[in-house]
Amino acid sequence: MYTDVLLPNTKLSSFVSGYFLVNAEDENHEIVVKTYESGVSLAVPLGKPFEFFVGKSHLEEEEVTFKSFDKPYLFWDAKSVECFSVKGDARIVFIVLTEQGLQLLLNEKNPNYDEPVFPISRLGVPIFNLVVKRKLRFNQDDQAGLQIIEEELLRFFKKFEMDESHQSEIDLDTDFPFIP
């Protein structure tokens, strides 16, 4: 197992603090993975799906239910996660969002979820569609996968960046906001 911390593209620096890449390869055993400790991060799988467990710490002989990690998950309250373990060839990128990036991802909502980890599809935001998930699933290289993720993040945050640039151009002395 190896981990790496990577910086985002400068165009994403307002929205993403960095990436925490985890590569855990062991088909036969359960591996406990350390999550990024900021509290909130978006976890995106690279390569084929693998099994994962999130919950309370458990002994090896205890029976726990593993789920398939086949889509992006939001680690909403990673500090409360006692155990995050994986089985199989697990390659994950944890996207550590800035405060602004998190607010835009949440779409100005303030969700109150009881689960510390849940699929991002519950937020209803148009990010990581089926085409992008398919590209990531067939990905074999961590750097190429990270590039696919950055392209998707750039596409998603681009509309907010344009909105912000026009905000300064609005003439506040008129009755009607005018965007040239």
N, C-alpha and C positions, 0 to 999 in steps of 0.2 A: 504494500500500500504506500502511495506517496501523495503528498499534497503540495500545492503551489499557490502562491498569491500573485495575481496579475493585475496590472492597472488597465483601466478602460481607455478607449479611444478618446482623444481630447474633446471631440464633439459631444461625448456622453458625460463628461466630467461634472456637469450640473445635476445629472440624474443618477449616476452610478459611481460609487466610491471605489469599487474594485470587484475582482472575481476571486473566489476561493475554489480551486479545482481539486477534486478528490478522485483518485483512481485506486480502487480496491479490487484486486483480482484474486479470487479464491472460490472456485466452483463448489467445493465440498464443505466449507465451514462458514459459519456466521461471523462477520467482522463488525466490530463496533466502530462507528465513524464519528469523529468529532465534528460538530457543526460549527459554523461561524458564530461567534458569541455576541453579535450586536443585538440580537433579539428578533429582528425581522430580516429575512432574506428570501430570495426567489430561487428555488432549486430546479435546475433543468437537466434532464438526463441526456447523456451522450451515448450513442450506440444502442444496442438492443436492450429491451426492458430487463430489469432484474427485480428481485424480491427485496422488500424492506419492512422493517418493523419500527414503530415509534411508540414509546410509552414508558412505563415504569421499568426500572432495572429488573432483570429476572435471572434466575440461575439457568445454567445450560440444560439441565434436565426438565425444566418447566416448559410446558407447551404454550407457544405464543402463535398468534395469527400473523402471517406475512401477507403483504399486499404487493401488487405489481406496480413498480415505479415506471410508468409508461407515459407520463405527462408531467408538465411543470407543476410543482407544488410550492405553496407559500408557507414558509416556516414563520408563522405568525408570532409565536411565543417560544422561540428556541431555548430560552433560559429555563423554561419549565419542562423541557424534554430531558428526561433522565437517561434514556437509552435510544439511540438511533443506530440500528444495525442493518446490514445488507447481506445478501447471499448472491453469489455469482460474480460476473464481470461487471462491477459497478463503476461507472464513470459519471460524475455529477459536477456541474458548475453551480456554485452558490453565487448568485448575483447580489452584491451588497449595495442596496439603494441608498441614495442620499435622502434627506427629509423631503426635498422637493420631488424627487423621483418617486418616492413612496406615495405621496399625496396624489400625484398624477396617475399612478398605477391604480390606486384605490378609487380614482374617478370622483374625487371630492366626497366619497362616502366615508363613513366611520363605522366599519363593520365591527361587530362584537361577536366573535366566534369563540365557542367553548373549546374547540379542538386547537391544539398548538400547531398542527400541520394539516393543510387541506389543499385540494386541487385549485389552481388559479381560475379554472373555469367557473367557479362559484361567484367570482367577482363580476363576470360578464363583460370583461374588457377585451377589445379586439387585438389580442397579442398571442403569438405562437399558435397560428392556425394549423390546420391539418397538413398543409404543404410543408411548412417549416418543421413541424414535428416529424414528418416523414424524412426530410433531409437529415435531421439530427439522428433519427433512428438508424439510418444506413451509414452514418458517419463512422470512420475508423480512426481518425486523427484528432487529437485534442485541440490543436491549433486551428484546424479547419472547422471544427465544431464551434469553437469560440468565435470564429469569424462569422459563422451563420447566426449565432446568438447576437453578436454586435450589430449585424445588418438588420435583424428584426427589431432590436431596441432602437436603433437609429430611425427606422421607419415609424415605430410607435411614437417616439418622443419628438419627431420632426414637426408634427402638427402643433404641439404645444410650444415649441421654440418659435415657430412662425407667429403664433398668436401673441406671444410675449413681445416680439419685435414690433408688432403693429400697435401694441398698447401705448408705447411711448409716442407714436405718431398721431394719436387721437387728439384733436383740438378740443380742449375742455371748455373753451369760451363759447362754443356753439351749443344750441339746444339738441342737436343731433350728432352723435359721434360719427365722424367721417374718417374712413380708412382710405387713404389714397391708393 
